[in-house]
């Protein structure tokens, strides 16, 4: 899991948090972090919509990296409620 993107709607206001302060990375930063960490799979988190521009750019950056290097991180983009299962030897 890697922090990239933010939710489309800020839900913190209902709990008294009026400003959305975040330490999330943009697509470029997150793709670099995946490379530096040597991740096999990269799942962006802290978003509520896989079609958000930053999530789309993240997938594109990792997909481009995999074209040059098949061992680069594979993007796994999940919608809220979806799961990703790792099986032995994968």
PDB file as gemmi writes it, atoms N, CA and C in Angstrom:
CRYST1    1.000    1.000    1.000  90.00  90.00  90.00 P 1                      
ATOM      1  N   UNK A   1       0.857  -1.168   0.000  1.00  0.00           N  
ATOM      2  CA  UNK A   1       0.000   0.000   0.000  1.00  0.00           C  
ATOM      3  C   UNK A   1       0.901   1.228   0.000  1.00  0.00           C  
ATOM      4  N   UNK A   2       0.536   2.171  -0.831  1.00  0.00           N  
ATOM      5  CA  UNK A   2       1.341   3.389  -0.916  1.00  0.00           C  
ATOM      6  C   UNK A   2       0.397   4.594  -0.964  1.00  0.00           C  
ATOM      7  N   UNK A   3       0.738   5.619  -0.198  1.00  0.00           N  
ATOM      8  CA  UNK A   3      -0.120   6.804  -0.092  1.00  0.00           C  
ATOM      9  C   UNK A   3      -0.022   7.655  -1.346  1.00  0.00           C  
ATOM     10  N   UNK A   4      -1.078   7.641  -2.110  1.00  0.00           N  
ATOM     11  CA  UNK A   4      -1.150   8.495  -3.297  1.00  0.00           C  
ATOM     12  C   UNK A   4      -2.609   8.883  -3.494  1.00  0.00           C  
ATOM     13  N   UNK A   5      -2.821  10.145  -3.777  1.00  0.00           N  
ATOM     14  CA  UNK A   5      -4.184  10.619  -3.998  1.00  0.00           C  
ATOM     15  C   UNK A   5      -4.893  10.948  -2.707  1.00  0.00           C  
ATOM     16  N   UNK A   6      -5.987  11.615  -2.845  1.00  0.00           N  
ATOM     17  CA  UNK A   6      -6.848  11.956  -1.713  1.00  0.00           C  
ATOM     18  C   UNK A   6      -8.292  11.712  -2.133  1.00  0.00           C  
ATOM     19  N   UNK A   7      -9.198  11.523  -1.167  1.00  0.00           N  
ATOM     20  CA  UNK A   7     -10.599  11.301  -1.527  1.00  0.00           C  
ATOM     21  C   UNK A   7     -11.184  12.476  -2.302  1.00  0.00           C  
ATOM     22  N   UNK A   8     -12.142  12.176  -3.154  1.00  0.00           N  
ATOM     23  CA  UNK A   8     -12.828  13.229  -3.907  1.00  0.00           C  
ATOM     24  C   UNK A   8     -13.561  14.166  -2.943  1.00  0.00           C  
ATOM     25  N   UNK A   9     -14.194  13.589  -1.923  1.00  0.00           N  
ATOM     26  CA  UNK A   9     -14.911  14.385  -0.935  1.00  0.00           C  
ATOM     27  C   UNK A   9     -14.196  14.286   0.409  1.00  0.00           C  
ATOM     28  N   UNK A  10     -14.025  15.415   1.047  1.00  0.00           N  
ATOM     29  CA  UNK A  10     -13.382  15.443   2.360  1.00  0.00           C  
ATOM     30  C   UNK A  10     -14.433  15.137   3.415  1.00  0.00           C  
ATOM     31  N   UNK A  11     -14.330  13.989   4.026  1.00  0.00           N  
ATOM     32  CA  UNK A  11     -15.333  13.561   5.002  1.00  0.00           C  
ATOM     33  C   UNK A  11     -14.985  13.977   6.433  1.00  0.00           C  
ATOM     34  N   UNK A  12     -13.828  14.579   6.630  1.00  0.00           N  
ATOM     35  CA  UNK A  12     -13.413  14.969   7.972  1.00  0.00           C  
ATOM     36  C   UNK A  12     -14.219  16.106   8.548  1.00  0.00           C  
ATOM     37  N   UNK A  13     -14.835  16.912   7.695  1.00  0.00           N  
ATOM     38  CA  UNK A  13     -15.599  18.063   8.181  1.00  0.00           C  
ATOM     39  C   UNK A  13     -16.697  17.627   9.145  1.00  0.00           C  
ATOM     40  N   UNK A  14     -17.267  16.450   8.940  1.00  0.00           N  
ATOM     41  CA  UNK A  14     -18.307  15.946   9.836  1.00  0.00           C  
ATOM     42  C   UNK A  14     -17.762  15.669  11.229  1.00  0.00           C  
ATOM     43  N   UNK A  15     -16.449  15.566  11.353  1.00  0.00           N  
ATOM     44  CA  UNK A  15     -15.806  15.274  12.634  1.00  0.00           C  
ATOM     45  C   UNK A  15     -15.024  16.473  13.161  1.00  0.00           C  
ATOM     46  N   UNK A  16     -15.250  17.634  12.576  1.00  0.00           N  
ATOM     47  CA  UNK A  16     -14.606  18.844  13.058  1.00  0.00           C  
ATOM     48  C   UNK A  16     -13.275  19.174  12.399  1.00  0.00           C  
ATOM     49  N   UNK A  17     -12.866  18.401  11.406  1.00  0.00           N  
ATOM     50  CA  UNK A  17     -11.620  18.672  10.693  1.00  0.00           C  
ATOM     51  C   UNK A  17     -11.995  19.420   9.418  1.00  0.00           C  
ATOM     52  N   UNK A  18     -11.798  20.721   9.433  1.00  0.00           N  
ATOM     53  CA  UNK A  18     -12.298  21.544   8.330  1.00  0.00           C  
ATOM     54  C   UNK A  18     -11.354  21.603   7.138  1.00  0.00           C  
ATOM     55  N   UNK A  19     -10.077  21.401   7.364  1.00  0.00           N  
ATOM     56  CA  UNK A  19      -9.102  21.471   6.277  1.00  0.00           C  
ATOM     57  C   UNK A  19      -8.473  20.095   6.096  1.00  0.00           C  
ATOM     58  N   UNK A  20      -8.393  19.650   4.851  1.00  0.00           N  
ATOM     59  CA  UNK A  20      -7.792  18.343   4.569  1.00  0.00           C  
ATOM     60  C   UNK A  20      -6.290  18.524   4.413  1.00  0.00           C  
ATOM     61  N   UNK A  21      -5.546  18.202   5.451  1.00  0.00           N  
ATOM     62  CA  UNK A  21      -4.085  18.255   5.407  1.00  0.00           C  
ATOM     63  C   UNK A  21      -3.593  16.843   5.154  1.00  0.00           C  
ATOM     64  N   UNK A  22      -2.665  16.700   4.250  1.00  0.00           N  
ATOM     65  CA  UNK A  22      -2.246  15.362   3.876  1.00  0.00           C  
ATOM     66  C   UNK A  22      -0.757  15.287   3.612  1.00  0.00           C  
ATOM     67  N   UNK A  23      -0.238  14.124   3.781  1.00  0.00           N  
ATOM     68  CA  UNK A  23       1.148  13.852   3.445  1.00  0.00           C  
ATOM     69  C   UNK A  23       1.220  12.913   2.258  1.00  0.00           C  
ATOM     70  N   UNK A  24       0.149  12.863   1.489  1.00  0.00           N  
ATOM     71  CA  UNK A  24       0.087  11.962   0.338  1.00  0.00           C  
ATOM     72  C   UNK A  24       1.090  12.380  -0.725  1.00  0.00           C  
ATOM     73  N   UNK A  25       1.513  11.424  -1.498  1.00  0.00           N  
ATOM     74  CA  UNK A  25       2.413  11.689  -2.618  1.00  0.00           C  
ATOM     75  C   UNK A  25       1.605  11.884  -3.891  1.00  0.00           C  
ATOM     76  N   UNK A  26       2.172  12.637  -4.824  1.00  0.00           N  
ATOM     77  CA  UNK A  26       1.537  12.694  -6.138  1.00  0.00           C  
ATOM     78  C   UNK A  26       1.987  11.460  -6.915  1.00  0.00           C  
ATOM     79  N   UNK A  27       1.484  11.294  -8.125  1.00  0.00           N  
ATOM     80  CA  UNK A  27       1.758  10.094  -8.921  1.00  0.00           C  
ATOM     81  C   UNK A  27       3.250   9.896  -9.161  1.00  0.00           C  
ATOM     82  N   UNK A  28       3.961  10.960  -9.471  1.00  0.00           N  
ATOM     83  CA  UNK A  28       5.398  10.862  -9.756  1.00  0.00           C  
ATOM     84  C   UNK A  28       6.164  10.421  -8.514  1.00  0.00           C  
ATOM     85  N   UNK A  29       5.876  11.069  -7.383  1.00  0.00           N  
ATOM     86  CA  UNK A  29       6.559  10.731  -6.138  1.00  0.00           C  
ATOM     87  C   UNK A  29       6.276   9.282  -5.733  1.00  0.00           C  
ATOM     88  N   UNK A  30       5.022   8.873  -5.844  1.00  0.00           N  
ATOM     89  CA  UNK A  30       4.644   7.515  -5.451  1.00  0.00           C  
ATOM     90  C   UNK A  30       5.299   6.477  -6.359  1.00  0.00           C  
ATOM     91  N   UNK A  31       5.379   6.748  -7.655  1.00  0.00           N  
ATOM     92  CA  UNK A  31       6.032   5.824  -8.580  1.00  0.00           C  
ATOM     93  C   UNK A  31       7.519   5.692  -8.244  1.00  0.00           C  
ATOM     94  N   UNK A  32       8.163   6.806  -7.904  1.00  0.00           N  
ATOM     95  CA  UNK A  32       9.565   6.752  -7.487  1.00  0.00           C  
ATOM     96  C   UNK A  32       9.723   5.948  -6.200  1.00  0.00           C  
ATOM     97  N   UNK A  33       8.830   6.154  -5.246  1.00  0.00           N  
ATOM     98  CA  UNK A  33       8.889   5.406  -3.989  1.00  0.00           C  
ATOM     99  C   UNK A  33       8.749   3.905  -4.251  1.00  0.00           C  
ATOM    100  N   UNK A  34       7.871   3.528  -5.161  1.00  0.00           N  
ATOM    101  CA  UNK A  34       7.706   2.114  -5.512  1.00  0.00           C  
ATOM    102  C   UNK A  34       9.010   1.548  -6.062  1.00  0.00           C  
ATOM    103  N   UNK A  35       9.659   2.320  -6.912  1.00  0.00           N  
ATOM    104  CA  UNK A  35      10.933   1.899  -7.498  1.00  0.00           C  
ATOM    105  C   UNK A  35      11.990   1.752  -6.398  1.00  0.00           C  
ATOM    106  N   UNK A  36      12.114   2.749  -5.553  1.00  0.00           N  
ATOM    107  CA  UNK A  36      13.133   2.732  -4.497  1.00  0.00           C  
ATOM    108  C   UNK A  36      12.895   1.592  -3.507  1.00  0.00           C  
ATOM    109  N   UNK A  37      11.623   1.306  -3.226  1.00  0.00           N  
ATOM    110  CA  UNK A  37      11.298   0.252  -2.273  1.00  0.00           C  
ATOM    111  C   UNK A  37      11.336  -1.142  -2.907  1.00  0.00           C  
ATOM    112  N   UNK A  38      11.382  -1.196  -4.224  1.00  0.00           N  
ATOM    113  CA  UNK A  38      11.411  -2.484  -4.915  1.00  0.00           C  
ATOM    114  C   UNK A  38      10.120  -3.266  -4.755  1.00  0.00           C  
ATOM    115  N   UNK A  39       8.989  -2.562  -4.766  1.00  0.00           N  
ATOM    116  CA  UNK A  39       7.706  -3.225  -4.566  1.00  0.00           C  
ATOM    117  C   UNK A  39       7.327  -4.079  -5.771  1.00  0.00           C  
ATOM    118  N   UNK A  40       6.792  -5.249  -5.498  1.00  0.00           N  
ATOM    119  CA  UNK A  40       6.298  -6.090  -6.596  1.00  0.00           C  
ATOM    120  C   UNK A  40       4.914  -5.607  -7.038  1.00  0.00           C  
ATOM    121  N   UNK A  41       4.065  -5.310  -6.073  1.00  0.00           N  
ATOM    122  CA  UNK A  41       2.728  -4.773  -6.331  1.00  0.00           C  
ATOM    123  C   UNK A  41       2.622  -3.428  -5.628  1.00  0.00           C  
ATOM    124  N   UNK A  42       1.917  -2.494  -6.234  1.00  0.00           N  
ATOM    125  CA  UNK A  42       1.717  -1.175  -5.637  1.00  0.00           C  
ATOM    126  C   UNK A  42       0.220  -0.867  -5.636  1.00  0.00           C  
ATOM    127  N   UNK A  43      -0.312  -0.737  -4.440  1.00  0.00           N  
ATOM    128  CA  UNK A  43      -1.738  -0.445  -4.275  1.00  0.00           C  
ATOM    129  C   UNK A  43      -1.858   0.958  -3.689  1.00  0.00           C  
ATOM    130  N   UNK A  44      -2.359   1.916  -4.477  1.00  0.00           N  
ATOM    131  CA  UNK A  44      -2.530   3.254  -3.915  1.00  0.00           C  
ATOM    132  C   UNK A  44      -3.673   3.258  -2.900  1.00  0.00           C  
ATOM    133  N   UNK A  45      -3.477   4.001  -1.821  1.00  0.00           N  
ATOM    134  CA  UNK A  45      -4.519   4.077  -0.802  1.00  0.00           C  
ATOM    135  C   UNK A  45      -4.850   5.531  -0.494  1.00  0.00           C  
ATOM    136  N   UNK A  46      -5.873   5.716   0.300  1.00  0.00           N  
ATOM    137  CA  UNK A  46      -6.378   7.025   0.719  1.00  0.00           C  
ATOM    138  C   UNK A  46      -7.067   7.760  -0.426  1.00  0.00           C  
ATOM    139  N   UNK A  47      -7.728   7.000  -1.285  1.00  0.00           N  
ATOM    140  CA  UNK A  47      -8.571   7.595  -2.328  1.00  0.00           C  
ATOM    141  C   UNK A  47      -9.906   6.864  -2.275  1.00  0.00           C  
ATOM    142  N   UNK A  48     -10.927   7.458  -2.852  1.00  0.00           N  
ATOM    143  CA  UNK A  48     -12.238   6.809  -2.859  1.00  0.00           C  
ATOM    144  C   UNK A  48     -12.770   6.583  -4.267  1.00  0.00           C  
ATOM    145  N   UNK A  49     -11.918   6.798  -5.258  1.00  0.00           N  
ATOM    146  CA  UNK A  49     -12.364   6.659  -6.645  1.00  0.00           C  
ATOM    147  C   UNK A  49     -11.143   6.366  -7.515  1.00  0.00           C  
ATOM    148  N   UNK A  50     -11.082   5.174  -8.121  1.00  0.00           N  
ATOM    149  CA  UNK A  50      -9.911   4.835  -8.932  1.00  0.00           C  
ATOM    150  C   UNK A  50      -9.787   5.644 -10.214  1.00  0.00           C  
ATOM    151  N   UNK A  51     -10.782   6.455 -10.525  1.00  0.00           N  
ATOM    152  CA  UNK A  51     -10.709   7.285 -11.731  1.00  0.00           C  
ATOM    153  C   UNK A  51     -10.205   8.696 -11.441  1.00  0.00           C  
ATOM    154  N   UNK A  52      -9.834   8.969 -10.188  1.00  0.00           N  
ATOM    155  CA  UNK A  52      -9.268  10.284  -9.865  1.00  0.00           C  
ATOM    156  C   UNK A  52      -7.996  10.498 -10.683  1.00  0.00           C  
ATOM    157  N   UNK A  53      -7.773  11.711 -11.173  1.00  0.00           N  
ATOM    158  CA  UNK A  53      -6.618  11.970 -12.044  1.00  0.00           C  
ATOM    159  C   UNK A  53      -5.281  11.508 -11.475  1.00  0.00           C  
ATOM    160  N   UNK A  54      -5.039  11.706 -10.184  1.00  0.00           N  
ATOM    161  CA  UNK A  54      -3.743  11.320  -9.607  1.00  0.00           C  
ATOM    162  C   UNK A  54      -3.586   9.798  -9.602  1.00  0.00           C  
ATOM    163  N   UNK A  55      -4.658   9.066  -9.392  1.00  0.00           N  
ATOM    164  CA  UNK A  55      -4.607   7.602  -9.405  1.00  0.00           C  
ATOM    165  C   UNK A  55      -4.386   7.106 -10.833  1.00  0.00           C  
ATOM    166  N   UNK A  56      -5.047   7.726 -11.794  1.00  0.00           N  
ATOM    167  CA  UNK A  56      -4.855   7.360 -13.205  1.00  0.00           C  
ATOM    168  C   UNK A  56      -3.408   7.612 -13.613  1.00  0.00           C  
ATOM    169  N   UNK A  57      -2.859   8.755 -13.226  1.00  0.00           N  
ATOM    170  CA  UNK A  57      -1.451   9.061 -13.554  1.00  0.00           C  
ATOM    171  C   UNK A  57      -0.497   8.058 -12.886  1.00  0.00           C  
ATOM    172  N   UNK A  58      -0.799   7.669 -11.658  1.00  0.00           N  
ATOM    173  CA  UNK A  58       0.016   6.682 -10.954  1.00  0.00           C  
ATOM    174  C   UNK A  58       0.043   5.368 -11.732  1.00  0.00           C  
ATOM    175  N   UNK A  59      -1.136   4.894 -12.147  1.00  0.00           N  
ATOM    176  CA  UNK A  59      -1.211   3.651 -12.928  1.00  0.00           C  
ATOM    177  C   UNK A  59      -0.422   3.798 -14.227  1.00  0.00           C  
ATOM    178  N   UNK A  60      -0.573   4.922 -14.903  1.00  0.00           N  
ATOM    179  CA  UNK A  60       0.138   5.148 -16.164  1.00  0.00           C  
ATOM    180  C   UNK A  60       1.651   5.129 -15.957  1.00  0.00           C  
ATOM    181  N   UNK A  61       2.129   5.785 -14.910  1.00  0.00           N  
ATOM    182  CA  UNK A  61       3.579   5.829 -14.646  1.00  0.00           C  
ATOM    183  C   UNK A  61       4.131   4.428 -14.382  1.00  0.00           C  
ATOM    184  N   UNK A  62       3.424   3.650 -13.568  1.00  0.00           N  
ATOM    185  CA  UNK A  62       3.902   2.299 -13.282  1.00  0.00           C  
ATOM    186  C   UNK A  62       3.803   1.408 -14.516  1.00  0.00           C  
ATOM    187  N   UNK A  63       2.753   1.564 -15.297  1.00  0.00           N  
ATOM    188  CA  UNK A  63       2.608   0.770 -16.523  1.00  0.00           C  
ATOM    189  C   UNK A  63       3.726   1.089 -17.510  1.00  0.00           C  
ATOM    190  N   UNK A  64       4.076   2.369 -17.624  1.00  0.00           N  
ATOM    191  CA  UNK A  64       5.193   2.763 -18.494  1.00  0.00           C  
ATOM    192  C   UNK A  64       6.505   2.166 -17.990  1.00  0.00           C  
ATOM    193  N   UNK A  65       6.705   2.179 -16.681  1.00  0.00           N  
ATOM    194  CA  UNK A  65       7.934   1.621 -16.110  1.00  0.00           C  
ATOM    195  C   UNK A  65       8.016   0.124 -16.391  1.00  0.00           C  
ATOM    196  N   UNK A  66       6.874  -0.571 -16.340  1.00  0.00           N  
ATOM    197  CA  UNK A  66       6.871  -2.015 -16.584  1.00  0.00           C  
ATOM    198  C   UNK A  66       7.164  -2.346 -18.046  1.00  0.00           C  
ATOM    199  N   UNK A  67       6.860  -1.432 -18.949  1.00  0.00           N  
ATOM    200  CA  UNK A  67       7.199  -1.665 -20.354  1.00  0.00           C  
ATOM    201  C   UNK A  67       8.706  -1.665 -20.539  1.00  0.00           C  
ATOM    202  N   UNK A  68       9.400  -0.840 -19.771  1.00  0.00           N  
ATOM    203  CA  UNK A  68      10.859  -0.775 -19.845  1.00  0.00           C  
ATOM    204  C   UNK A  68      11.527  -1.859 -18.997  1.00  0.00           C  
ATOM    205  N   UNK A  69      10.888  -2.203 -17.897  1.00  0.00           N  
ATOM    206  CA  UNK A  69      11.447  -3.179 -16.966  1.00  0.00           C  
ATOM    207  C   UNK A  69      10.316  -4.032 -16.403  1.00  0.00           C  
ATOM    208  N   UNK A  70      10.165  -5.265 -16.873  1.00  0.00           N  
ATOM    209  CA  UNK A  70       9.061  -6.119 -16.414  1.00  0.00           C  
ATOM    210  C   UNK A  70       9.076  -6.408 -14.915  1.00  0.00           C  
ATOM    211  N   UNK A  71      10.196  -6.118 -14.237  1.00  0.00           N  
ATOM    212  CA  UNK A  71      10.236  -6.348 -12.790  1.00  0.00           C  
ATOM    213  C   UNK A  71       9.796  -5.120 -11.992  1.00  0.00           C  
ATOM    214  N   UNK A  72       9.465  -4.042 -12.686  1.00  0.00           N  
ATOM    215  CA  UNK A  72       8.985  -2.836 -11.999  1.00  0.00           C  
ATOM    216  C   UNK A  72       7.650  -3.139 -11.312  1.00  0.00           C  
ATOM    217  N   UNK A  73       7.281  -2.308 -10.368  1.00  0.00           N  
ATOM    218  CA  UNK A  73       6.054  -2.504  -9.592  1.00  0.00           C  
ATOM    219  C   UNK A  73       4.836  -2.599 -10.498  1.00  0.00           C  
ATOM    220  N   UNK A  74       3.984  -3.559 -10.177  1.00  0.00           N  
ATOM    221  CA  UNK A  74       2.730  -3.716 -10.908  1.00  0.00           C  
ATOM    222  C   UNK A  74       1.643  -2.928 -10.183  1.00  0.00           C  
ATOM    223  N   UNK A  75       0.945  -2.038 -10.887  1.00  0.00           N  
ATOM    224  CA  UNK A  75      -0.113  -1.283 -10.214  1.00  0.00           C  
ATOM    225  C   UNK A  75      -1.339  -2.164  -9.968  1.00  0.00           C  
ATOM    226  N   UNK A  76      -1.873  -2.051  -8.786  1.00  0.00           N  
ATOM    227  CA  UNK A  76      -3.112  -2.740  -8.428  1.00  0.00           C  
ATOM    228  C   UNK A  76      -4.050  -1.652  -7.914  1.00  0.00           C  
ATOM    229  N   UNK A  77      -4.995  -1.277  -8.743  1.00  0.00           N  
ATOM    230  CA  UNK A  77      -5.889  -0.164  -8.404  1.00  0.00           C  
ATOM    231  C   UNK A  77      -7.234  -0.748  -7.972  1.00  0.00           C  
ATOM    232  N   UNK A  78      -7.589  -0.512  -6.721  1.00  0.00           N  
ATOM    233  CA  UNK A  78      -8.815  -1.058  -6.160  1.00  0.00           C  
ATOM    234  C   UNK A  78      -9.848   0.032  -5.916  1.00  0.00           C  
ATOM    235  N   UNK A  79     -11.088  -0.334  -6.084  1.00  0.00           N  
ATOM    236  CA  UNK A  79     -12.200   0.532  -5.685  1.00  0.00           C  
ATOM    237  C   UNK A  79     -12.531   0.221  -4.232  1.00  0.00           C  
ATOM    238  N   UNK A  80     -13.179   1.155  -3.529  1.00  0.00           N  
ATOM    239  CA  UNK A  80     -13.552   0.873  -2.139  1.00  0.00           C  
ATOM    240  C   UNK A  80     -14.333  -0.441  -2.049  1.00  0.00           C  
ATOM    241  N   UNK A  81     -13.914  -1.294  -1.121  1.00  0.00           N  
ATOM    242  CA  UNK A  81     -14.577  -2.573  -0.904  1.00  0.00           C  
ATOM    243  C   UNK A  81     -13.966  -3.729  -1.677  1.00  0.00           C  
ATOM    244  N   UNK A  82     -13.136  -3.454  -2.676  1.00  0.00           N  
ATOM    245  CA  UNK A  82     -12.492  -4.523  -3.429  1.00  0.00           C  
ATOM    246  C   UNK A  82     -11.339  -5.102  -2.620  1.00  0.00           C  
ATOM    247  N   UNK A  83     -10.968  -6.330  -2.967  1.00  0.00           N  
ATOM    248  CA  UNK A  83      -9.855  -6.988  -2.293  1.00  0.00           C  
ATOM    249  C   UNK A  83      -8.821  -7.438  -3.322  1.00  0.00           C  
ATOM    250  N   UNK A  84      -7.634  -7.674  -2.830  1.00  0.00           N  
ATOM    251  CA  UNK A  84      -6.529  -8.182  -3.649  1.00  0.00           C  
ATOM    252  C   UNK A  84      -5.899  -9.302  -2.838  1.00  0.00           C  
ATOM    253  N   UNK A  85      -5.838 -10.487  -3.413  1.00  0.00           N  
ATOM    254  CA  UNK A  85      -5.297 -11.632  -2.695  1.00  0.00           C  
ATOM    255  C   UNK A  85      -3.989 -12.075  -3.330  1.00  0.00           C  
ATOM    256  N   UNK A  86      -3.019 -12.295  -2.483  1.00  0.00           N  
ATOM    257  CA  UNK A  86      -1.755 -12.864  -2.922  1.00  0.00           C  
ATOM    258  C   UNK A  86      -1.808 -14.357  -2.676  1.00  0.00           C  
ATOM    259  N   UNK A  87      -1.376 -15.093  -3.660  1.00  0.00           N  
ATOM    260  CA  UNK A  87      -1.333 -16.533  -3.531  1.00  0.00           C  
ATOM    261  C   UNK A  87       0.119 -16.960  -3.367  1.00  0.00           C  
ATOM    262  N   UNK A  88       0.346 -18.089  -2.732  1.00  0.00           N  
ATOM    263  CA  UNK A  88       1.738 -18.554  -2.580  1.00  0.00           C  
ATOM    264  C   UNK A  88       2.443 -18.585  -3.929  1.00  0.00           C  
ATOM    265  N   UNK A  89       3.706 -18.234  -3.911  1.00  0.00           N  
ATOM    266  CA  UNK A  89       4.562 -18.240  -5.110  1.00  0.00           C  
ATOM    267  C   UNK A  89       4.190 -17.166  -6.116  1.00  0.00           C  
ATOM    268  N   UNK A  90       3.528 -16.068  -5.681  1.00  0.00           N  
ATOM    269  CA  UNK A  90       3.228 -14.983  -6.613  1.00  0.00           C  
ATOM    270  C   UNK A  90       3.961 -13.737  -6.205  1.00  0.00           C  
TER     271      UNK A  90                                                      
END                                                                             
